[in-house]
Amino acid sequence: MNRYTDKTQLLNELSELRRDINEIDSEIVQLLCERFDTVLELAEIKRALGSPLENKERESEVLKSLMKASPKEYAGQVDAVFREVIAASKTLQRKMLNLYFIGMPNCGKSRLSSRLGDILRMPHVDTDELIMERSGKSIDRIFDEDGETAFRELEHEVLCELAHCGGLIVATGGGIITNKKNIPILKNSGFVVFLDRSIDRLAMAKTKNRPLIRTGTQAVISLYTKRIDLYRTAADMTVDPDAKGTVRTIIRAYTNATK
């Protein structure tokens, strides 16, 4: 009897092939999960180094290499599948981007990070608080006893660690953007929001643990003038923290950035 007219034999072969596909699919799932785990580990290192998460040249090299390894009759299908795998990998990496708030003292960074942490159900941290915990000193004491340079180095170390962790809402110190090493880390490990509060509101700041504005309003104006361009350059978006709808605007922008 012809094999193709023996229905029982064909059904048996069909069952066997389906079992083979199930086993192959299970292996593919396991390998994909291993790939995604590796991709996340790579992203941690890139964030801490301040390296861009996406590398178009690397992606192109990977696809070309896969095409060479694929039989010609399946090259198109392999290309399509791996483009989807790469896209899924990048989505995973972006979901671990931090949400950074930068801006002058008293611009509302800590308050907004706490509020958005509750809304987005994400951990929120404050770099100044972490520095004080680590050093056992207030910000004022660090400036007075060790100097601003020592403080900025501690701040840089804390930022690198937070970038490595990912998935955090971070209220940064007002001067974090004055250290050039911090800019690529901020921009490549997160979505950066500059809270640009009016000078009148900024001048109402309490000066405890804010050593650079101890002398009052004129110090605030001078500091704002020196830093405004740095804030704008480092930021992915600028918002007025006192405007209506600011929280919604930030959430929408951050959500789009991590898709």
VOMISE-700101 format. One record per residue: residue in one letter; x, y, z of N, C-alpha, C, O in turn. Coordinates in steps of 0.05 Angstrom, whole numbers, padded with zeros to 5 digits, always signed. Each point is the difference from the previous one (the first is absolute). Last residue first. Layout:
AXYZXYZXYZXYZ
...
***
This chain:
K+00177+01031+00524-00015-00020-00016+00019-00015-00018-00008-00018-00015
T+00026+00094+00077+00007-00028+00008-00016-00021-00015+00001-00023+00008
A-00012+00119-00021+00029-00005-00002+00008-00029+00006+00021-00009-00009
N-00111+00040+00019+00007-00001-00028+00030-00007-00004+00007-00015-00018
T-00038+00031+00106-00012-00025-00011+00007-00004-00029+00007-00022-00008
Y+00018+00103+00049+00016-00022+00009-00010-00027-00010+00016-00017-00008
A-00067+00094-00011+00026+00001-00014+00018-00023+00008+00013-00012-00017
R-00097+00022+00060-00004-00006-00028+00027-00002-00015+00005-00018-00015
I-00005+00047+00105-00006-00029-00002-00003-00008-00029+00010-00021-00008
I+00002+00113+00027+00024-00016+00005-00005-00030-00004+00016-00013-00012
T-00090+00071+00005+00019+00005-00022+00025-00017+00003+00010-00012-00019
R-00074+00013+00089-00010-00015-00023+00020+00002-00023+00005-00019-00014
V+00013+00072+00089+00004-00028+00006-00009-00018-00023+00015-00018-00008
T-00030+00112+00002+00028-00007-00002+00005-00030+00005+00015-00012-00015
G-00099+00070+00017+00004-00023-00019+00029-00009-00002+00006-00017-00017
K-00021+00116+00050-00020-00021+00000+00007-00022-00020+00010+00006-00022
A+00069+00053+00068-00022+00002-00020-00020-00023+00003+00007-00021+00010
D+00077+00035+00040-00023+00012+00012-00024+00003-00020-00021+00010+00008
P+00111-00043-00030-00011-00018+00020-00026+00010+00013-00015-00015+00012
D+00057+00029-00112-00005+00017+00024-00013-00017+00021-00023-00009-00004
V+00089-00031-00076-00027+00006+00009+00001+00020+00023+00019+00002+00015
T+00043-00056-00100-00001+00021+00020-00029+00006+00007-00016+00004-00017
M+00078-00092-00029-00023+00018-00001+00002+00020+00024+00012-00006+00020
D+00060-00050-00041-00016-00009-00022-00026+00016-00002-00011+00002-00022
A+00109+00032+00067-00028-00010+00002-00011-00011-00026+00006+00010-00022
A+00083+00033+00038-00001-00027+00011-00028-00012-00002-00003-00025+00000
T+00020+00115-00027+00015-00018-00018-00003-00029+00010-00002-00018-00017
R-00035+00088+00069-00015-00003-00025+00014-00020-00019-00014-00015-00014
Y+00056+00038+00096-00025-00015+00005-00014-00005-00027-00009-00023-00005
L+00085+00077+00002+00007-00028+00006-00025-00017+00004-00002-00023-00010
D-00008+00116+00000+00007-00013-00026+00007-00029+00004-00006-00017-00017
I-00012+00069+00095-00024-00004-00017+00006-00014-00026-00015-00017-00008
R+00077+00047+00084-00007-00028-00005-00022-00004-00021-00003-00022-00011
K+00039+00108+00045+00023-00017-00008-00009-00027-00010+00013-00012-00018
T-00078+00072+00052+00012+00011-00025+00023-00017-00010+00003-00004-00024
Y-00042-00017+00108-00019-00006-00022+00012+00009-00027-00001-00015-00020
L+00047+00039+00098+00003-00029-00005-00018-00008-00024+00008-00016-00017
S-00015+00105+00048+00026-00005-00012+00004-00029-00008+00010-00006-00021
I-00088+00030+00069+00000+00011-00027+00026-00005-00015+00000-00008-00023
V-00006-00017+00114-00017-00016-00016+00000+00009-00029+00002-00016-00019
A+00044+00067+00082+00014-00024-00005-00016-00019-00018+00011-00014-00017
Q-00051+00093+00048+00020+00006-00021+00016-00025-00007+00008-00003-00023
T-00072-00003+00094-00012+00003-00026+00021+00005-00022-00002-00013-00021
G+00044-00028+00111-00026+00012-00006-00006+00003-00030+00011-00014-00017
T+00066-00026+00070-00001+00029+00004-00025+00013-00010-00003+00024+00001
R+00025-00120-00007-00003+00008+00028-00004+00030+00003-00014+00009+00019
I+00025-00076-00095-00020+00022+00000-00004+00010+00028-00021+00012+00006
L+00081-00085-00029+00006+00020-00020-00021+00022-00002+00004+00019-00015
P-00008-00097+00077+00022+00019+00006+00005+00022-00021+00010+00021+00007
R-00085-00087+00031+00001+00013-00026+00022+00021+00001-00006+00024-00001
N-00028-00074+00077+00011-00020-00019-00001+00010-00029+00000-00016-00019
K-00055+00078+00073+00013-00022+00013+00007-00021-00020-00016-00008-00017
T-00034+00091+00000+00028-00003-00008+00015-00022+00014+00024-00004-00005
K-00129+00026-00034+00014-00002+00025+00029-00006-00007+00005-00016-00019
A-00069+00068-00053+00012-00025+00010+00012+00002+00028+00012+00021+00007
M-00056+00044-00071-00013-00006+00025+00012-00025+00013-00009-00009+00021
A+00032+00043-00109+00012+00017+00021-00012-00005+00028+00011+00009+00020
L-00045-00051-00100+00026-00011+00008+00012+00015+00023+00013-00012+00018
R-00092+00045-00058-00005-00024+00016+00026-00013+00010+00001-00009+00023
D+00006+00083-00080-00014+00009+00024-00005-00024+00018+00003+00002+00025
I+00033-00017-00111+00020+00010+00019-00014+00008+00026+00011-00005+00022
S-00058-00071-00082+00006+00029-00001+00020+00008+00022+00001-00012+00021
R+00001-00088-00061-00017+00016+00017+00008+00029-00002+00023+00006-00005
D-00006-00100-00048+00008+00028-00003-00020+00018+00015-00019+00011-00011
L+00055-00117+00001-00022+00015+00014+00008+00029+00002+00016+00007+00017
F+00014-00093-00083+00009+00024+00013-00025+00015+00011-00017+00008-00015
V+00039-00115-00014-00019+00021+00001+00011+00024+00016+00008-00003+00024
V+00024-00095-00079+00008+00022+00018-00020+00023-00003-00005+00011-00021
F+00018-00124+00009-00014+00022-00012+00002+00023+00019-00007-00002+00023
G+00082-00080-00031-00027+00007+00009-00012+00022-00017+00011+00009-00020
S+00078-00048+00012-00011-00019+00019-00028+00007+00008-00012-00014+00017
N+00069+00066-00076-00001-00027-00012-00010-00021+00019-00003-00023-00007
K+00011+00118+00030-00015-00001-00025-00002-00029-00011-00020-00006-00013
L+00069+00024+00095-00028+00008+00002-00015-00005-00025-00022-00013+00000
I+00113-00001-00003-00012-00020+00017-00030+00006+00003-00017-00018-00002
P+00073+00080-00044-00007-00024-00016-00013-00022+00017-00016-00016-00011
I+00040+00095+00060-00019+00005-00022-00006-00024-00017-00023-00007-00003
N+00089+00015+00077-00027-00009+00007-00019+00002-00024-00020-00014+00000
K+00113+00044+00001-00001-00029-00001-00029-00010+00004-00007-00022-00009
K+00031+00115+00018-00003-00009-00028-00003-00030-00002-00013-00010-00019
N-00016+00075+00100+00021-00020-00005-00004-00012-00028-00019-00014-00004
T-00044+00075+00037+00025+00015-00002+00025-00018-00004+00021+00009-00007
I-00115-00036+00023+00006+00005-00028+00026+00016-00004+00010+00003-00022
I-00048-00024+00108+00010-00025-00012+00008+00005-00029+00017-00015-00010
G-00053+00076+00083+00024+00004-00015+00010-00024-00015+00023+00000-00009
G-00104+00003+00066-00001+00022-00019+00024+00003-00017-00002+00010-00023
G-00027-00107+00060+00009+00025+00012+00001+00022-00021+00004-00006-00024
T-00074-00075+00009+00029+00005+00001+00006+00026+00015-00018+00017+00004
A-00060-00098-00010+00002+00029+00005+00030+00005+00003+00012-00009+00019
V-00065-00077-00068+00023+00011+00015-00002+00031+00001-00001+00013-00020
I-00050-00116+00000-00005+00029-00002+00020+00014+00018+00001-00006+00024
L+00010-00095-00074-00004+00017+00023-00009+00028-00008+00004+00009-00022
G+00029-00091-00031-00028-00002+00009-00006+00017+00025-00018-00008+00015
G+00122-00018-00028-00022+00004-00019-00027-00002+00012-00003-00011+00023
C+00105-00004+00003-00025-00014+00010-00022+00003-00020-00013-00021-00007
H+00094+00066-00010+00004-00029-00003-00026-00015+00008-00007-00019-00012
A+00012+00112+00026-00003-00006-00028+00002-00030-00005-00015-00011-00017
L+00031+00042+00103-00028+00002-00006-00005-00006-00030-00020-00013-00007
E+00109+00017+00036-00013-00023+00013-00030+00000-00007-00011-00021-00006
C+00063+00094-00022+00008-00024-00015-00015-00024+00011-00009-00017-00015
L-00001+00098+00062-00015+00000-00025+00007-00025-00017-00018-00012-00011
V+00065+00026+00092-00028-00007+00005-00016-00001-00026-00016-00019-00004
E+00105+00049-00001-00001-00028+00007-00029-00010+00004-00007-00021-00009
H+00021+00114-00005+00005-00016-00024-00002-00030+00005-00011-00015-00016
E+00007+00074+00089-00024+00002-00015+00002-00017-00026-00019-00013-00008
L+00095+00023+00062-00020-00017+00013-00025-00001-00016-00012-00021-00004
E+00075+00082-00025+00009-00028-00005-00018-00020+00013-00007-00020-00013
R-00009+00111+00029-00007-00007-00028+00010-00028-00007-00013-00013-00016
F+00036+00049+00101-00029-00005-00001-00007-00009-00029-00016-00019-00003
A+00104+00046+00018-00005-00026+00012-00030-00007-00001-00007-00023-00005
T+00031+00108-00026+00011-00020-00018-00005-00029+00011-00007-00018-00014
E-00016+00097+00066-00019-00007-00021+00010-00023-00018-00015-00016-00009
G+00050+00022+00112+00000+00016-00024-00019-00010-00021-00009-00023+00001
D+00031-00004+00095+00014-00014-00022+00001+00015-00026+00017-00005-00017
E-00058+00040+00099+00023-00015+00010+00016-00013-00023+00025-00002+00002
D-00105+00057-00018+00018+00015+00018+00025-00015+00007+00022+00012+00002
F-00089-00053-00057+00011+00023-00013+00020+00014+00018+00022+00008-00010
I-00069-00079+00048+00018-00010-00021+00013+00023-00015+00025+00000-00004
R-00090+00020+00069+00025-00008+00012+00020-00011-00021+00024+00006+00001
D-00112+00020-00029+00015+00023+00009+00028-00008+00011+00020+00012-00006
I-00081-00080-00017+00012+00012-00024+00017+00024+00008+00022+00004-00010
S-00031-00077+00085-00019+00016-00015+00014+00012-00024+00025+00000-00002
K+00008-00094+00044+00002+00029+00003-00023+00013-00015-00011-00011-00019
G+00038-00083+00017-00006+00005+00028+00002+00030+00006+00002+00007+00024
S+00009-00059-00110+00022+00015+00013-00004+00004+00030+00019+00005+00014
R-00086-00051-00068+00026-00013-00005+00023+00014+00015+00018-00014+00011
E-00106+00050-00008+00000-00026+00013+00028-00012-00002+00010-00012+00019
M-00025+00092-00066+00002+00004+00029+00001-00026+00016+00014-00002+00019
I-00026-00002-00113+00027+00010+00007+00003+00004+00030+00021-00007+00011
L-00106-00016-00044+00019-00023-00002+00028+00008+00007+00014-00015+00014
E-00079+00083-00020-00005-00017+00023+00019-00024+00001+00010-00008+00021
D-00008+00064-00096+00011+00014+00023-00004-00017+00025+00018-00002+00017
T-00056-00028-00098+00029-00003+00000+00013+00013+00025+00019-00010+00011
D-00116-00036-00019+00010+00027-00001+00030-00002+00003+00010-00011+00020
V-00098-00058-00054+00023+00005+00017+00009+00029-00004-00008+00013-00020
H-00077-00093+00000+00010+00026-00004+00022+00006+00021-00002-00008+00023
P-00057-00080-00076+00016+00010+00023+00010+00028-00007+00007+00006-00022
M-00099-00039-00021+00028-00003-00004+00015+00010+00025-00009+00019+00012
R-00089-00016-00044+00009-00023+00016+00029-00007-00006+00007-00023-00005
L-00062+00099-00027+00011-00019-00019+00008-00026+00014+00008-00020-00013
I-00045+00091+00065-00018-00003-00023+00010-00023-00018-00016-00017-00008
D+00069+00042+00083-00026-00011+00009-00018-00006-00024-00013-00022-00001
G+00093+00067-00015+00006-00027+00009-00025-00015+00008-00003-00024-00005
L-00001+00115-00016-00001-00017-00024+00008-00029+00007-00009-00019-00013
R+00012+00083+00083-00028-00002-00011-00001-00019-00024-00018-00016-00001
S+00103+00036+00039-00017-00016+00018-00028-00004-00011-00010-00022+00001
S+00068+00078-00048+00009-00028-00003-00016-00018+00019-00006-00023-00008
L-00011+00116+00011-00010-00012-00024+00009-00029-00003-00016-00017-00009
R+00049+00067+00082-00029-00002+00002-00011-00015-00024-00017-00018+00003
S+00109+00040-00003-00006-00021+00019-00030-00005+00002-00009-00023+00002
K+00038+00095-00058+00009-00027-00010-00008-00022+00019-00010-00021-00009
G-00005+00123+00008-00020-00020+00003+00008-00028-00008-00017-00017-00004
C+00066+00105+00010-00017-00001-00024-00020-00022+00001-00017-00003-00017
N+00091+00031+00081-00027+00010+00004-00017+00000-00025-00020+00015-00001
P+00121-00017-00019-00011-00006+00026-00027+00013+00003-00005+00023-00009
M+00030-00042-00091+00010+00015+00022-00011-00010+00027-00020-00014+00001
G+00024-00056-00083-00009+00027+00004+00012+00013+00025+00014-00013+00015
I-00043-00091-00064+00022+00018+00004-00012+00028+00004-00022+00006-00009
F-00009-00117+00008-00008+00028+00003+00025+00016+00006+00015-00005+00019
Y-00036-00097-00068+00016+00018+00016-00013+00028+00001-00010+00010-00020
L-00011-00120+00001-00012+00026-00004+00015+00020+00018-00003-00002+00025
N+00039-00096-00071-00008+00016+00023-00015+00025-00009+00002+00008-00023
L+00003-00105-00031+00010+00027+00002-00010+00014+00025-00023-00003+00008
M+00002-00087-00042+00016+00003+00024+00013+00028+00001+00017+00005+00017
K-00070-00036-00091-00018-00001+00023+00016+00004+00026-00012+00007+00021
R+00056-00014-00106-00012+00027+00005-00017+00000+00025-00003+00020+00013
Q+00041-00102-00043+00021+00018+00010-00012+00027+00008+00006+00011+00020
L-00062-00075-00062+00007-00008+00028+00020+00019+00012-00002+00008+00023
T-00019+00004-00113-00023+00008+00017+00006-00007+00029-00006+00015+00018
K+00067-00043-00083+00002+00029+00005-00022+00010+00018+00003+00017+00016
S-00006-00107-00045+00022+00004+00019+00003+00029+00007+00005+00007+00023
A-00067-00031-00089-00010-00008+00027+00022+00004+00021-00005+00008+00023
A+00028+00007-00113-00019+00020+00009-00011-00006+00028-00002+00018+00016
I+00058-00082-00057+00015+00024+00007-00018+00022+00010+00006+00014+00020
V-00047-00091-00053+00015-00007+00025+00015+00025+00009+00000+00006+00024
E-00043+00000-00107-00019+00000+00022+00013-00005+00027-00006+00012+00020
R+00058-00020-00097-00007+00028+00003-00020+00003+00023+00001+00020+00016
F+00022-00106-00041+00020+00012+00017-00004+00031+00002+00009+00012+00020
V-00068-00064-00076-00002-00009+00028+00020+00015+00018-00008+00009+00021
A+00011+00007-00115-00024+00011+00012-00003-00008+00030-00007+00017+00016
D+00079-00053-00066+00003+00029+00003-00024+00012+00014+00003+00016+00018
V-00007-00107-00042+00018+00004+00022+00004+00030+00006+00000+00009+00023
Q-00050-00032-00099-00015-00006+00025+00018+00004+00025-00009+00010+00020
G+00048+00000-00106-00020+00021+00005-00015-00004+00026-00005+00019+00015
A+00068-00085-00044+00013+00025+00008-00021+00022+00007+00003+00014+00020
Y-00011-00110-00053-00012+00010+00025+00010+00027+00009-00008+00010+00021
E+00039-00057-00101-00029-00002-00002-00014+00010+00025-00024+00005-00001
K+00121-00008-00005-00012+00021-00016-00031-00001-00001-00013+00020+00000
P+00068-00055+00086-00004-00010-00028-00015+00021-00016-00018+00013+00011
S+00076+00021+00072-00026-00011-00007+00000-00012-00028+00012+00012-00018
A+00061+00038+00063-00003-00027+00012-00026-00014-00008-00003-00023+00006
K+00023+00112-00035+00021-00017-00010-00003-00029+00010+00007-00019-00014
M-00064+00085+00048-00007-00006-00028+00020-00018-00012-00007-00018-00016
L+00023+00051+00103-00021-00021-00001-00008-00007-00028-00006-00024-00005
S+00067+00094+00017+00012-00026+00008-00020-00022-00001+00006-00023-00008
K-00036+00110-00007+00016-00009-00023+00013-00027+00006+00000-00018-00017
L-00048+00061+00086-00018-00010-00021+00016-00010-00024-00008-00021-00011
V+00057+00061+00082-00013-00025+00009-00018-00012-00022+00002-00024-00005
E+00037+00108-00010+00021-00021-00001-00013-00027+00008+00006-00020-00013
S-00059+00097+00021+00004-00006-00028+00020-00023-00003-00004-00018-00017
E-00010+00053+00103-00024-00015-00009+00004-00009-00029-00007-00022-00008
R+00073+00078+00044+00001-00027+00011-00023-00017-00009+00003-00023-00007
E-00003+00113-00017+00021-00014-00014+00003-00029+00010+00003-00018-00016
K-00063+00077+00059-00010-00008-00026+00021-00016-00015-00007-00019-00015
N-00013+00035+00119+00024+00001-00017-00008-00011-00027+00000-00024-00005
E-00045+00059+00108-00003-00009-00027+00025+00004-00016+00013+00021+00002
L-00017+00006+00089-00011-00027+00000-00001-00011-00028+00004-00024-00004
P+00071+00097+00036-00027-00002-00011-00010-00029+00001+00016-00019-00005
S+00054+00052+00079+00000-00007-00028-00028-00002-00010-00018-00008+00014
G+00055+00024+00078-00010+00023-00015+00001-00005-00030+00001+00019-00016
L+00022-00079+00092+00021+00013-00015-00009+00025-00014+00017+00016-00009
A-00079-00068+00057+00020+00009+00019+00023+00014-00014+00012+00018+00012
R-00079-00058-00065-00011+00023+00015+00021+00011+00019+00003+00024+00002
K+00019-00102-00050-00002+00023-00018-00010+00025+00015+00011+00022-00003
I-00011-00106+00048+00027+00010-00004+00000+00026-00017+00014+00019+00007
E-00096-00063+00004+00010+00010+00026+00027+00012-00002+00005+00022+00010
A-00042-00066-00085-00012+00026+00004+00010+00012+00026+00004+00024+00002
L+00021-00112-00023+00014+00019-00017-00010+00028+00005+00016+00019+00002
E-00062-00088+00039+00026+00004+00013+00017+00020-00015+00014+00016+00011
L-00097-00041-00048-00004+00017+00023+00026+00004+00015+00005+00022+00011
V-00004-00080-00084-00005+00027-00010-00003+00019+00024+00010+00022-00001
T-00004-00114+00018+00026+00011-00007-00002+00029-00009+00016+00017+00006
D-00095-00065+00012+00015+00004+00025+00027+00013-00006+00009+00018+00015
F-00061-00043-00088-00011+00023+00013+00014+00006+00026+00005+00023+00007
R+00019-00101-00054+00009+00024-00015-00010+00025+00014+00014+00019+00003
E-00042-00101+00031+00028+00004+00006+00010+00025-00014+00016+00015+00011
C-00103-00041-00030+00002+00010+00027+00029+00005+00009+00006+00020+00013
L-00022-00060-00097-00008+00028+00000+00002+00012+00028+00009+00023+00003
L+00008-00115-00012+00022+00016-00011-00007+00030-00001+00017+00017+00004
Q-00084-00077+00024+00022+00000+00019+00023+00017-00009+00011+00016+00015
V-00082-00030-00075-00009+00017+00023+00023+00002+00020+00005+00022+00010
I+00008-00081-00081+00001+00028-00009-00007+00019+00022+00013+00020+00004
E-00023-00112+00011+00028+00007-00001+00004+00029-00008+00016+00014+00011
S-00103-00049-00014+00009+00002+00028+00030+00008+00002+00007+00016+00017
D-00043-00033-00102-00011+00025+00010+00009+00004+00029+00007+00022+00009
I+00013-00104-00050+00017+00021-00012-00009+00027+00012+00017+00017+00007
E-00069-00091+00016+00027-00001+00013+00018+00022-00010+00014+00013+00016
N-00098-00022-00057-00004+00009+00028+00027+00000+00015+00006+00018+00015
I-00008-00052-00103-00003+00030+00000-00003+00010+00029+00012+00020+00007
D-00010-00113-00020+00026+00011-00006-00001+00031+00001+00018+00013+00011
R-00098-00059-00003+00016-00004+00024+00027+00012-00003+00011+00013+00017
R-00066-00014-00092-00010+00020+00020+00015-00002+00026+00006+00020+00013
L+00011-00084-00079+00011+00026-00008-00009+00022+00019+00016+00018+00006
E-00051-00105+00007+00028+00000+00006+00013+00027-00007+00016+00011+00015
S-00106-00025-00038+00003+00002+00029+00029+00001+00008+00007+00016+00017
L-00027-00031-00108-00008+00027+00008+00004+00004+00030+00010+00021+00009
E+00002-00106-00045+00023+00018-00006-00006+00029+00008+00018+00014+00009
N-00087-00076+00001+00022-00007+00019+00024+00019-00005+00012+00010+00019
L-00084-00005-00079-00007+00011+00026+00021-00005+00021+00006+00017+00017
L+00005-00057-00102+00003+00029-00001-00007+00014+00026+00014+00019+00008
Q-00028-00112-00016+00029+00006+00000+00004+00030+00000+00018+00011+00014
T-00106-00040-00024+00010-00006+00028+00030+00007+00002+00008+00012+00020
K-00051-00006-00105-00007+00022+00018+00011-00005+00028+00009+00019+00013
D+00021-00048-00111-00003-00014+00025-00006+00021+00022+00019+00011+00011
T+00003+00011-00101-00028-00008+00002-00006-00016+00025-00023-00007+00006
Y+00111+00040-00029-00017+00023+00001-00030-00006+00000-00017+00017+00003
R+00086-00085-00011+00003+00014+00026-00021+00022+00002-00011+00004+00022
N-00007-00089-00085+00014+00025-00001-00001+00014+00027-00021+00002+00013
M+00015-00109-00023-00017+00024+00000+00018+00025+00000+00020+00001+00014
***
